[in-house]
Amino acid sequence: MSQFPLPRLGFIGAGRLARCLALSFSRAGYPVTAVASRSATSAARLASQIEHCTASDDPQQVVDAGDIVFLAVPDDSIGTSAHTLRFGPDAARSGKALVHCSGASPVALLAPARDQGAAIGGFHPLYLFSGDLADLERIAGCSVTIEANGALKDTLTALAIALRCHPLSIPPGGRMLYHAAAHYAASFVLCSLAECVALWRTLGFAEDDALRALLPMLAGTIETARDKGLSNALAGPVSRGDTGVVAKQLALLEDLGGDHAALYGLLSRRAVGLAERRASPPAAIEAIAAAVEESLNRSLNRAAAGASVK
């Protein structure tokens, strides 16, 4: 533990993220002094689990009691909240800081605090919070994306390490693209599973049976990607160079209608890109890429024709 006094932490918001961070920081020895929420019950519930922590429905009390205030509120409330907080004339000298926990919203929304002398920053754990106490252990090994300058960046980096997380630095203006891209490892994985379930339903598979079959395969894919990298974890007909299988599957999905073939084609285009990154890409990779593009062109033409009819 540092020889210097640790910063006092406060939380505006008492939801899943705030609960995990506040409890984890407290366990790591950081003083968590105050929690505020629109729900007095939620604030009291969280504060009651942390020694010497007070609960309030007034966010200003968190600012007054802490050095670093985490805004763990919905994105639409970040700017509004920042406008209501007062940091006092000695904010800069005393090291006051306001930090939001959004992955998408710009840190510039906190400008009202900066204009009062407080440091501002972003601290986004790349983790899906369940709200259970298990989060306190599961968050270890995850990454935290930090946007800040100077001493605040150093402090936020130390806080990420205290969570046993990996700190990542993101440049100003990059948060929306970062957050949009992260959906591919979270929500869009679920969307891919939902597409498979929908297609398998046409064969009579129940959703529970489909997930029971798919989830172990997904887990194995993730483990292989962790061990061998993305391109070497690629499996399936694109990976093997099975042009005929890819072409027949695209044709089958085109016959089903809707956007099934378009989705399969776009993802297959990405699979081709991964296969090309291998030291020895499949000999038929160019033929597969051509078949994918032909199918996508047909899908786009059908979509355009459908739009013109409407």
N, C-alpha and C positions, 0 to 999 in steps of 0.2 A: 504494500500500500504506500502511496506517495507520502513524502514527508510534509507536503503542503496540505492545507485544509481542503477537503473535497467539496465541490460545489453543492449547494443545496438545490434539490430538484423539486419542481412542482408540475402538476398535470392539470390542464384544463380539458375535461373530458374523462369519462370513467368507463369507457367501453372495453372491448376485448383487447385492443392494442395497448391502451393505457394500463389496463390491469396487468398484462404480462410485463411491460416495461417497468412499471412502478415497483412491482414485487421483485422482479429480477435485479433491479438496481439496488433495492433495499437489501436483498440477500448478499449483494456484492460489497456492501458496506457504505454505499452512498446514502446520505440523509435525504429522504423524501419527505418534505415538510408539509405539503398541502395538496389537496385534490378538490377540484370544483367541477360541478356538473349541473346541467339543467334539472336533473333528477337528484334531489337531496338524498334519496335512498341509495342510489348508485354510488354517489360520492362517499357517503358514510360507510357503505359496505366495503369499499376499497380501502379507505383510510383506517378502518378498524383492524385491518390485517398488517398494518405497518406501524412500528413503534414511533411515537412522537409525531404522528401525522394528523393534521386536522382536515375536516371536511367542511365544504361550504357550497352554497349555490351562487356565490359571488366570485367570478374569475379574478377580480382585482386582488382579493385576499391571497391568491396563489402568487401573483406578481410580488406582492409586498413581502411574502414569506420565503421566496426562493431566489436563487441566483440564475438558474436556467429553467425557463418555463416551457414545457412541451405542450403545443396545441394539438391535441388528439381529437379533433372534431371533424365533421364532414367537410369536404372540399368547399362546398358553397358557403360555409360558415367561417372559413379561415380569414378572409379579408375583413368581414364584419367584426369578428372577434378582435383582430389586431387594432382596429380603429377605436375600440372601447377601452383599451388598456393604457394605464398611465405608469411610466417608469421613473419619473422624478428627475431632477436636475443632475444627480450624481450617477446616473445609469452607466455612463461610460467608465467612470473611475471605479465603480464598485463591481464592474464585470457582469452586469445584467445582460441576459440574452433571451430572445424569443425564438423558438424552433418549432416548425411544424413537422408533422409526421406523414404528410401526403407524398405519394410517389409521382403524382401528375401535376399538382399545382405549383406555380413558380414561387420561389422564395421572395420575390419582389412584392408579393401580397402583404408581407410583413413590414413594408416600408414605414408605416406609421411608428413602429417601435424603433426602427433605425433612426428615424428623424428625431427621436427623443434621446439618442445616444446609445441605445441598446444594440448589441450585436444580433444578427439574424442568421438563420440557417435552416437547413432541411435535414431530417434524420428519418429515413424510410427503411424499416426492416422488410426485406424481401421474403415474406413468410405469410401463410394463410392462418390467421389466428382463429382458434376454435372457441376460445373463452374458457377452456378448462385449465386446471392447474398444470396439466401435462405440457402446456405451451412453454412453461418455464424451463423445461428440460429439452423440448424439441427444437426450440429456437437456436440452441447451440449448433454451430456449424453453418448457419445461414449467413447471408450477407446483409450488410446495412449500407445503403447508399447515402452518402453525406455530401451536402453542399454548404460550404461555409469558408470563411477566410481566417487567417491568423490564429490567435489563441483559441477561438471557438472551434475551429476545425480540429485542433489538437485535442481539445477536451472531448468533442464528440467522437473522435477516433478512439480515445481512451474508454469512453462509455461503450462503444461497440465491442471493444475487446473484453470489457468487463462482462458483457453478455455471452462471451465466447463465440462471437460472430466475426466475420471478415469485413472490414471496412472497405467500401468502394467510394471513389471520388467521382463526382459528376460535374460537368461544367455548367455554368449558368445558361438557362434556356434549353437544356437537354431533357428536362424531366418528363415532358409529355411524350416524346418519342420513346424514352426509356420505359415509361409505364405502359404505353401501347404495346411495345414489343414483348413485355413480360407476360402479356395475356397468352402468348403462345405456349408458355410453360405452365399455365394455370387454367383459366377458363376454356381456352381453345383445345386443350387436351380433353376436357370433358365434352366439348362439342364434337371432337373426333370420335370419342366413344359413343356419343349419342347417334352419330351417323351410322356407325357400325351396327348398333342395336336396331336402328330403324330398318336397315337393309336385312338384317338377320330375321326380323319379325316377319318378313315376307316368306321366310322359309319355315316359320312356325316356332322359332325360338322365343321363349319368354325373356323379359329383360333381366330377371334375376339369374337365369341360366347363362345369358350372354355375358353379364358382368363377371360371373364366377369363372368363365372361360377366359375373358379378356384381361382381367386385372393382373393375374400372375405373369402374363406375357408382357404387359406394360411395365411391371416391376423389373422383369428381366432386361427389358430394353434400357431402362434407366440405369440399372447397374452396369450394363455393358458399356453404355455411353460414358459413365463415370470412369470406368477402368480403361477404355480403349479410345475414347473420343467419338465424335459424332459420325464421321465418315466410316470408321471401322465398326460401328455398331449397326449400320444400315443393313437390313435384311429384306427379303422379298424379291419379287421378279426383277425389279430395276437393279438391285444389287447383284443378282446372278446373271444379268444380261438376257433375260427371257423376253425377247421382243414379242413373240407370238402371244404369250400370256398377257402382257400389258395391253396389246392391241385388242385382244378379245374381251378383256375386262372393261376397257373403255367403251367398246361397242355395246356391251351388255348394259352398262350404266346409261349410255345414251338412249337406249331403247326404253329404259325405265322412265325417262322424262325428268322433269324438274331440273334441279341443279346438281344432281348426283355426279354426272360425268364431269361437269365443270370443276367441282370441288376436288374430285379424284385427280383430274388433270393438273390442276394448279399444285397440288401436293406432290404429284409425280414429277412435275418440273423441278421442285426443290430436291426430290430424291435423286434425280439425274445430277443435279449440282453436287450433292454429297458424293455420289459414285465417282464423279469426275475428279474429286479431290484425292482419291486413293492413289497409292503408289502404282497400282496396276488396275486401272479401271476396266470394266467389262468391255470386251471387244465390240459388242453390239450397242454400246451406249449411244452412238450417234443415231442409229436406227430407232432406238427407243425414244430419244429426244424428238425425232421427227414425227413418230406416231403420236406422241403426247401433244405436240403443237398442232397437228392436223385435227385431233379430237377437240382441242380447245377452240380452234377456229370454227369448227362446226357448231360447237356449243354457243359461241358468241354470235354466229350468224342466226341461229335459231332464236336466241334471246332478242336480237335486234328485230327479227321478223315479227316476233310476238309483240314487241313494244309498238311497232308500226301499225299492227292490226288494231291495237287498243286505241 
